[in-house]
Amino acid sequence: MTTDAPDSAASEDSAAAERYLAVQNSEEFAGLRKTLRGFIFPMTVAFFLWYALYVLLSAYARGFMSVKLIGNINVALLFGLLQFVSTFLIAWYYSRFAARKVDPTADRIRSQLEGDGGSK
């Protein structure tokens, strides 16, 4: 007993693959990648340098890091806490950036794919 289901499923998969490749090669998707990379790479480098500064100062500038600021709070503790603050600030800033610059383009691309593909 033979059916056409395997052939039609293979043809649907092939058509979907072609749609995804067309989107991947589109200028809109390339712009989306460029926008995302323009945020992620500099922010990653900045955070890594900030963290490396903290580690290097902790290892090689013990005198500076042990300077007491208020009571028992020293520079090292303040820098350590600022690592957490900077992490949350970056996450907050990224969510704003994504909502304004990335998500609208991504939603447009997704709607074009779903519109071309019919059902999900």
N, C-alpha and C positions, 0 to 999 in steps of 0.2 A: 504494500500500500504506500503510495507516494503522495506527498502534498507539496504545495508551493510555499509553505511557511518558511523553510530554511532559506530559500532563494530570496523571498521578499525581505526577510530579516537581514540577510547579508547586504541586500541593496539599500535598505534603510541605514544600516551601519556605515556603508560606504558614502552615502549622501551626507550623513551627519559628519563624518570625518572630513569630507570636502568642505562643508560649511565652516567647521572649526579651523581648518587650514586657511580658508579665505579670510576669516576674521583675524587669525594670527598674522597674516601677511598684510592686513589693511593698515592704512596710515593712522586711523583712529586708535587702533590697538597699540601701534608703535608709539604714538603720542602718550597714551596711557602709561606704557612702560617707562618712557622717558620722564614723565612727570613723577611717577612713583620713585624711580631711581634718583631723581634730582632731590628728593627729600630724604630717602633712606640712607644713601651712601654718605652724604655730608653729616647727617645726624649721627650715624654709627661711628664715623671717624671722630667727631667731636666728643661723643660720650666715651669712646675708648681712650682718647687722649686725656680727658678729665680723670678717668679711672686710673690710668697709668701714672698721672701726676700724683694722685693720692697714694698709690702704692710706692712709687719712688721716694716721695717725701717721707713716708712712713719708714722706709728702709734706710735712707741716707741722710735725712734731715731731722733726726730725732730731737735735737735741741729746739728747732722751730716747732715741730709738731707737739712738743710737751709744754709749750708756753700756755700758762693758765689764762683764760679769758675772764670767766666769771666763776668764782668758787672752784669746784673741781672740774669744771668744763674746760678742756684744752682745745687747741687747734685741731688735733687729730680727731677728737670726738665730733667737733663741728663739721670737719670735712667728711667724716663717715656718715653723719646724718644728712649732709647735703647730697651724698650719693643717692639716697632714697628720694629726696626732694627732686633731684634732677631726673630720676627715672620716672616719677609720676608726672612731672612737667612735660617730658618728652612724649609720654603716652597720651596726655591730654592734648598737647599740640598736634600730635599725629591724628587723633580722632577728629579734631577740627579741620585739619588739612584734608583728610580723606573725605569728610562730608562735603567740603566745598569743591575740591578739585578731582578726586579720584572716583567717588561714588556716582556722580552724575554720568560720567563717561562710561563707567562699567555697567551701569543700569541701561544706558542706551545700547551698548553692545549686546547685553543679555537679551533685551527686548527684541533686537533685530534677529538674534539667533532663534529665539522662541517663536517669533513671527514667521520666520522662514521654515522652521522645523515643524510647525503645527503644534502637536501636543508635546508635553515634557517627557 
